[in-house]
Structure formats: structure tokens, C-alpha cells
């Protein structure tokens, strides 16, 4: 019993540890993107929409294939005009008014020609293409959102580390200044200035910790993870920004037709053209063929399940031709409306092409500016750190005032955040440009 108890305890803790491991995830940015492509719920729904569109294509195709339907009609004469049983066996009225009548039948229908069916097939294939393009657009948007959320989480994480370091340095300065003040070698204002700066940093730290939790929570949603899951971001901002600086991307010339928004607009043009063709097809005749086979059983007693029951077999086949003649100009108005909507879609495609050309040019400029800003912020950060160190030394030597030191520290803290934001801008602007050029993230 003792050994069994030990074994159960070991199994319990092993399962607990395993559950914790399954609820904990480590992601680089690339791993997060790939995971989102597989597990994001919006992308999953886009894939399901493609599957639904494929089923629509199959369903529409089936309409042009043979259709077989079976039926069984049963009639019971509750009251006949006269007593059928009193009539002779060969009396025809016995056939006209049987008490029980059963008619099993089967019918084959085949569509021979329908212009709307042909257009319907084309429309479904276009709709399938629209669904695929919508899925690609959704995936691009989710990938961009993952990049932004991942970077924001890294930004707040790095900001927390920097702020903690600043607080640590500032506390040392405050302790040292407080001792100097207690010895009467400095003014109380010097201590108060440092206390004000420290208080501001501590508030900033709390806000950053809250933002870090929020940004990680949003990332979990994008990845399709449980909100209580633990995620660890393994990439480093400095490494990411280095990997995302690509001057060749600025000179990249991809045709606008590769852009997913252009493809969707082009789909819309084809869709409206098919709607116009569908309205025109209503002027064409429709031709259907059918074959029907049936048995007729009659009886004054319910004997249809017996072998001796007599059955009358009949079969008929034929074609049905429908020719539209006049619709009081209603169909003409529908055709004109469809043609107008087609023209609108073509104009919107031209507009979209011009708009995307401007957006690509603007995105390249913003990406280039982000790279230049990052380089400048690197230099500014080095200068701000140098100025802060000099003012700290001057302050300790009594050359600089506490106000001068606080000003230098505040400047450093601001430039630190601007530097981190410059890193994020480079990565995000590259993602935006990559999407516009329809390149792989």
C-alpha cells in the first residue's frame, strides 16, 4: 500500500508538470507567425469558407447531371359513389373507383441546355477564387497583427528592463545624495528632485507592466491560445531590427497585380461580368428531358404486399422547352443594371491600381525613413547616455545642480523610449511594405 501511494503521488506530480509544460509556449517571431497561420481562429474560418465554396461548386455542377427521384403515391377511397363490390368483376367502374390504389414511380430528369447553368458554373469557380483570395488577405492581416503584437510585447518587456535599471541607478544616487544632505553638504532640494524623478519612474514601471500583460494577452488571442497560457518571447529587439533592415526591399518592383487587394477587385469585375451574362442568359430557351416509369396497383383489399397482386406498368419520356417571349421590359432593366454595376467594378479596379501604386511608394518612403530614424536614434541614445554620465559626475562634484541632473536623466529616459519605438517602426513598416508587394513574411 505504501509503494502504491508513492506511485500515485509520483504520477500526480508528473501529470501536473506535463500539464504546465503543455500550457507554456516559447516563440520566436517566425515561430509565432507560423503558429498563427495554423491556429488563428479567423484563418481557420477562412479555410472553412474555401471548403464551403468548393462544396458550392460541386452542388452547382450536380444540377447539370442526371437527377433521379422516386415516389410512392397511395390513395384510399373513404367513400365511393356506389358499392364497388356489388359490381361484376369485369365492370370498368371497379377500376375507376378502387378502394386502395398504390403508384410507385421513378423519374429521371436531365438538363439539356440552360444558359444560367453555364454562367452559374463559372460564377461558383469565381466565388471559390474570391474565397481563396479572402483567405490570403485574412492571413496577411493576421500575420501583420502578430508582428505588431509580438513587437509591442517585446517593446514593453525591454522598457521594463530599462526602467528597472534606471530605478536602480537612481536609487543609488538618491541614497548617496540623502547621506550627503544629512551631513549638511547639499541642499534638501537635491534630494527632492531625485525623489520626484524616482516617483515618475515607478509609475512608468507599473504602466509598462500592465501594458506588457495586455500586449501578451492580445498576442495569445491572435495565436489561438488559451488566455491563461504562459508564453515566452525568445527574440531580441536588437536582433530583429538587424534582420528587418533590407535596403533592397525599397528598390523591389513587384507588379501591382500581385497585390491581394488588386486581386480581390479583379475578382469583383469578373463577378459583375458574370452577373451581366446571367441576366442575358434569361433571354435564351431552356431545354430539359425526362423519363418516367411507374406501376399502378388497385385493389378493394390492401393486397399490395402479396405476390398475386396485379400491377400495371407504364413509362413515358419527353422534353420540355421553355422560350421567353415578353417580360414587360423587366428583364431588360435587370440587364442594364447588371451592365452598369460591371462598369462600376471596372472603374473601381482602375482606381484601386492607382491607389495601390501610391500606397507602395508611400510605404517605401516610410520604411526608408524608419531605417534612417533608427540610425539617428542610435546616435542620440549614445549622446544622451554620455550627457547623463557627465551630469552625474558634475553633480557629485558640486558643479551641476540637481535640476541639471534631472533634466539630463529625463532626456535619457525619453530617448531610450524613442529608440525602442524606432526599432518597432522599422519592423512594422517592413511588414506593411512586404504585404503591399505580396512578398512572403
C-alpha positions in Angstrom: 0.0 0.0 0.0 2.8 2.4 0.8 4.5 1.7 -2.6 1.2 2.2 -4.3 0.7 5.6 -2.6 4.2 6.7 -3.6 3.5 5.7 -7.2 0.2 7.6 -7.3 1.9 10.7 -5.9 4.7 10.5 -8.5 2.1 10.1 -11.3 0.1 13.1 -10.0 3.1 15.4 -9.9 4.3 14.1 -13.3 0.9 14.8 -14.9 0.9 18.3 -13.2 4.3 19.1 -14.6 3.4 17.8 -18.0 0.2 19.9 -18.0 2.2 23.0 -17.1 4.6 22.3 -20.0 1.7 21.9 -22.4 0.3 25.3 -21.2 3.6 27.0 -21.7 5.0 28.1 -25.1 8.2 29.6 -26.4 8.0 31.7 -29.6 10.4 33.5 -31.8 8.7 35.9 -34.1 8.9 33.5 -37.0 7.5 30.7 -34.9 4.7 32.9 -33.7 3.7 33.7 -37.3 3.8 30.1 -38.4 1.8 29.1 -35.3 -0.9 31.7 -36.0 -1.2 30.6 -39.6 -2.2 27.1 -38.3 -4.2 28.0 -35.2 -5.7 31.5 -35.5 -9.5 31.1 -35.5 -10.1 33.8 -38.2 -7.7 31.9 -40.5 -9.4 28.6 -39.7 -12.8 30.2 -40.6 -11.3 31.4 -43.9 -10.2 27.9 -44.7 -13.7 26.6 -43.9 -15.1 29.3 -46.2 -12.9 27.8 -49.0 -14.3 24.3 -48.2 -17.8 25.7 -48.3 -17.1 27.3 -51.7 -15.8 24.0 -53.1 -19.0 22.3 -52.0 -21.0 25.0 -53.8 -19.1 24.2 -57.0 -19.9 20.5 -56.6 -23.6 21.3 -55.9 -23.9 23.5 -58.9 -22.1 21.0 -61.2 -24.5 18.3 -60.0 -27.5 20.3 -61.3 -26.4 19.6 -64.9 -26.1 15.8 -64.2 -28.9 13.3 -64.2 -31.4 13.7 -61.4 -33.3 10.6 -60.3 -36.3 10.9 -57.9 -38.6 8.2 -56.6 -42.1 8.5 -55.3 -44.9 6.3 -53.9 -48.5 7.6 -54.0 -51.2 5.8 -52.0 -54.9 6.6 -52.3 -57.7 5.3 -50.1 -61.3 5.8 -51.2 -63.1 6.5 -47.9 -66.4 6.8 -49.7 -67.2 5.7 -53.3 -70.2 6.9 -55.3 -71.6 3.4 -55.1 -70.7 0.0 -53.7 -67.9 -1.2 -55.9 -68.1 -4.8 -54.5 -71.6 -5.2 -55.9 -70.4 -4.7 -59.5 -69.3 -7.6 -61.7 -65.5 -8.3 -61.8 -65.3 -7.1 -65.4 -67.1 -3.8 -64.8 -64.8 -0.9 -65.7 -66.2 1.2 -62.8 -64.4 -1.2 -60.4 -61.1 0.1 -62.0 -62.2 3.7 -61.7 -63.1 3.6 -58.1 -60.9 1.1 -56.3 -60.8 1.2 -52.5 -57.0 1.1 -52.5 -54.6 2.5 -55.1 -50.7 2.4 -54.9 -48.5 4.0 -57.5 -44.7 3.6 -57.1 -42.8 5.6 -59.7 -39.3 6.7 -60.6 -38.3 9.7 -62.7 -35.1 10.7 -64.5 -34.5 14.4 -65.3 -31.7 15.7 -67.4 -30.9 19.3 -68.1 -30.0 19.6 -71.8 -29.5 23.4 -72.1 -29.7 26.3 -69.7 -27.6 29.4 -70.2 -28.0 30.3 -66.5 -26.5 26.9 -65.5 -23.3 27.6 -67.6 -22.9 31.0 -66.0 -23.6 29.5 -62.6 -20.7 27.1 -63.0 -18.4 30.0 -63.9 -19.7 32.1 -61.0 -19.0 29.3 -58.5 -15.5 29.0 -59.7 -15.0 32.7 -59.3 -16.6 32.6 -55.9 -14.1 29.9 -54.9 -11.2 32.1 -56.2 -12.7 35.0 -54.1 -12.7 32.8 -51.0 -9.1 31.9 -51.6 -8.1 35.5 -52.0 -10.1 36.5 -48.9 -8.2 33.8 -47.0 -4.9 35.2 -48.3 -5.9 38.7 -47.2 -7.0 37.5 -43.8 -3.7 35.6 -43.4 -1.8 38.7 -44.3 -3.7 40.8 -41.9 -3.3 38.3 -39.1 0.5 38.0 -39.8 0.8 41.8 -39.7 -1.2 41.9 -36.4 1.0 39.1 -34.9 4.2 41.0 -35.8 2.8 44.2 -34.3 1.6 42.4 -31.1 4.9 40.5 -30.7 6.9 43.7 -31.1 4.7 45.6 -28.7 5.2 42.8 -26.1 9.0 42.9 -26.7 8.9 46.7 -26.5 7.2 46.8 -23.1 9.5 43.9 -21.9 12.6 45.9 -22.9 11.2 49.1 -21.5 10.5 47.3 -18.2 14.2 46.1 -18.1 15.5 49.6 -18.9 13.2 51.3 -16.4 14.2 48.8 -13.7 17.8 49.6 -14.4 17.1 53.4 -14.3 15.3 53.0 -11.0 18.2 51.0 -9.6 20.8 53.7 -10.6 18.5 56.5 -9.4 18.0 54.8 -6.0 21.8 54.6 -5.6 22.0 58.3 -6.4 19.2 59.1 -4.0 20.8 57.2 -1.2 24.1 58.9 -1.8 22.5 62.3 -2.0 20.5 61.7 1.1 23.6 60.9 3.1 25.3 64.0 1.8 22.3 66.1 2.7 22.2 64.6 6.2 25.9 65.6 6.6 24.9 69.2 5.6 26.9 69.2 2.4 24.0 69.7 0.0 20.5 71.2 -0.2 17.3 69.4 0.5 16.1 70.4 -3.0 18.6 68.0 -4.5 17.0 65.1 -2.6 13.6 66.2 -3.6 14.5 66.5 -7.3 15.7 62.9 -7.2 12.6 61.7 -5.4 10.4 63.3 -8.0 12.3 61.6 -10.8 12.1 58.2 -8.9 8.4 58.5 -8.3 7.8 59.2 -12.0 9.9 56.1 -13.0 8.0 53.9 -10.5 4.6 55.0 -12.0 6.0 54.4 -15.5 7.1 50.9 -14.5 3.6 50.0 -13.3 2.1 51.2 -16.5 4.6 49.2 -18.5 3.9 46.0 -16.6 0.2 46.4 -17.3 0.8 47.1 -21.0 3.1 44.1 -21.2 0.3 41.8 -19.9 -2.2 43.3 -22.3 0.1 43.0 -25.3 0.9 39.4 -24.4 -2.8 38.7 -24.0 -3.6 40.1 -27.4 -0.8 38.0 -28.9 -2.4 34.9 -27.3 -5.7 35.7 -28.9 -4.0 36.1 -32.3 -2.2 32.8 -31.9 -5.4 31.0 -30.9 -4.0 30.2 -27.5 -5.9 30.0 -24.2 -5.8 33.4 -22.5 -4.3 31.7 -19.3 -1.4 30.1 -21.3 2.1 31.2 -20.5 4.1 32.5 -23.5 7.8 33.4 -23.6 9.1 35.6 -26.4 12.6 34.4 -27.3 13.6 37.0 -29.9 15.6 40.1 -29.1 14.7 43.5 -30.4 18.2 44.4 -31.5 18.5 41.1 -33.5 15.0 41.6 -35.0 15.7 45.1 -36.2 19.0 44.0 -37.8 17.2 41.2 -39.6 14.5 43.6 -40.8 16.7 46.2 -42.4 16.7 45.5 -46.1 17.5 48.4 -48.4 17.0 46.0 -51.4 13.3 45.9 -50.5 13.0 49.6 -51.2 14.1 49.1 -54.8 11.9 46.0 -55.2 9.5 46.4 -58.1 6.6 43.9 -58.0 3.6 44.3 -60.3 0.6 45.8 -58.6 -1.4 42.8 -60.0 0.3 40.7 -57.3 -1.3 42.7 -54.5 -4.1 40.8 -52.8 -6.4 43.9 -52.8 -6.0 44.2 -56.5 -6.8 40.5 -57.0 -10.0 40.9 -54.9 -11.0 44.0 -57.0 -10.3 42.0 -60.2 -12.5 39.2 -58.8 -15.2 41.7 -58.4 -15.0 42.7 -62.0 -15.3 39.1 -63.2 -18.2 38.5 -60.8 -20.1 41.5 -62.1 -19.5 40.5 -65.6 -20.9 37.0 -64.9 -24.0 38.6 -63.3 -24.5 40.5 -66.5 -24.1 37.3 -68.5 -26.6 35.6 -66.2 -29.2 38.3 -66.9 -28.6 37.9 -70.7 -28.9 34.2 -70.4 -32.5 34.7 -69.3 -33.3 35.5 -73.0 -32.2 32.0 -74.1 -34.5 29.0 -74.1 -34.3 26.2 -71.6 -34.4 22.6 -72.6 -35.0 19.6 -70.2 -35.6 15.9 -70.8 -37.3 13.4 -68.6 -38.1 9.7 -68.4 -40.8 8.4 -66.0 -41.6 4.8 -65.1 -44.4 3.7 -62.8 -46.5 0.9 -61.6 -50.2 1.1 -60.8 -51.8 -1.3 -58.3 -55.5 -1.3 -57.4 -57.4 -3.4 -55.0 -60.6 -3.4 -52.9 -58.5 -5.0 -50.2 -54.9 -4.0 -49.2 -53.1 -6.8 -51.0 -50.1 -4.8 -52.4 -47.6 -6.9 -50.3 -48.8 -10.2 -51.8 -47.4 -11.9 -54.8 -50.8 -12.3 -56.5 -51.3 -8.6 -56.6 -51.6 -7.3 -60.2 -49.5 -4.3 -61.3 -49.9 -2.2 -64.4 -46.6 -0.8 -65.7 -46.3 2.4 -67.7 -43.4 4.5 -68.9 -43.2 7.9 -70.6 -40.4 10.2 -71.8 -40.2 13.6 -73.3 -38.6 17.0 -73.4 -39.6 20.4 -72.1 -38.7 23.6 -74.0 -39.2 27.0 -72.3 -38.9 30.1 -74.6 -39.0 33.6 -73.0 -41.1 35.9 -75.2 -42.0 39.1 -73.3 -41.5 40.3 -69.7 -42.8 43.8 -70.0 -39.2 45.1 -70.2 -38.4 43.9 -66.7 -35.6 41.6 -67.8 -34.1 44.4 -70.0 -33.9 46.7 -67.0 -32.2 44.0 -65.0 -29.7 43.5 -67.8 -29.0 47.2 -67.9 -28.5 47.4 -64.2 -26.1 44.4 -64.2 -24.1 46.1 -67.1 -23.9 49.4 -65.1 -22.6 47.5 -62.0 -20.0 45.8 -64.2 -18.8 49.2 -65.5 -18.6 50.5 -61.9 -16.5 47.4 -60.9 -14.1 48.1 -63.8 -13.7 51.7 -62.8 -13.1 50.7 -59.2 -10.3 48.3 -60.4 -8.6 51.1 -62.2 -8.9 53.3 -59.1 -7.6 50.5 -56.9 -4.5 50.1 -59.1 -3.7 53.9 -58.9 -4.3 53.9 -55.1 -2.0 50.8 -54.6 0.7 52.4 -56.6 0.7 55.4 -54.3 0.5 53.2 -51.2 3.5 51.2 -52.3 5.5 54.3 -53.0 4.5 55.8 -49.6 5.3 52.6 -47.8 8.8 52.5 -49.3 9.4 56.1 -48.2 8.1 55.3 -44.7 10.2 52.2 -44.4 13.3 54.1 -45.6 12.5 56.9 -43.1 12.1 54.4 -40.3 15.6 53.0 -41.0 17.1 56.4 -41.0 15.3 57.4 -37.8 16.6 54.2 -36.2 20.1 55.1 -37.1 19.7 58.6 -35.7 18.1 57.4 -32.5 21.1 55.1 -32.0 23.4 58.1 -32.1 21.0 60.2 -29.9 20.9 57.4 -27.3 24.7 57.2 -27.2 24.8 61.0 -26.8 22.1 61.1 -24.1 23.9 58.4 -22.1 27.1 60.4 -22.4 25.4 63.6 -21.2 23.7 61.8 -18.3 27.0 60.4 -17.1 28.8 63.8 -17.4 26.0 65.5 -15.4 26.1 62.8 -12.8 29.8 63.3 -12.3 29.4 67.1 -12.3 26.6 66.8 -9.8 28.6 64.7 -7.4 31.5 67.2 -7.7 29.1 70.1 -7.0 29.5 71.7 -10.4 26.0 70.8 -11.7 22.7 71.4 -9.9 20.1 68.8 -9.2 17.9 70.4 -11.8 20.6 70.0 -14.5 20.9 66.3 -13.4 17.2 65.7 -13.5 16.9 67.3 -17.0 19.7 65.1 -18.3 18.1 62.0 -16.8 14.6 62.9 -18.2 16.2 63.4 -21.6 17.9 60.0 -21.4 14.6 58.2 -20.4 12.7 59.9 -23.3 15.4 59.0 -25.9 15.5 55.4 -24.6 11.8 55.0 -25.4 12.2 56.8 -28.7 15.0 54.4 -29.6 12.9 51.3 -28.8 10.0 52.8 -30.8 12.3 53.4 -33.7 13.1 49.7 -33.7 9.4 48.8 -33.7 8.7 51.2 -36.6 11.4 49.5 -38.7 9.9 46.1 -38.2 6.3 47.2 -38.6 7.0 49.3 -41.7 8.8 46.4 -43.3 5.8 44.2 -42.6 3.4 46.7 -44.3 5.6 47.1 -47.3 6.0 43.3 -47.6 2.2 42.9 -47.6 1.8 45.5 -50.3 4.4 43.8 -52.5 2.8 40.4 -51.7 6.1 39.0 -50.6 6.4 36.2 -48.0 6.8 37.4 -44.4 
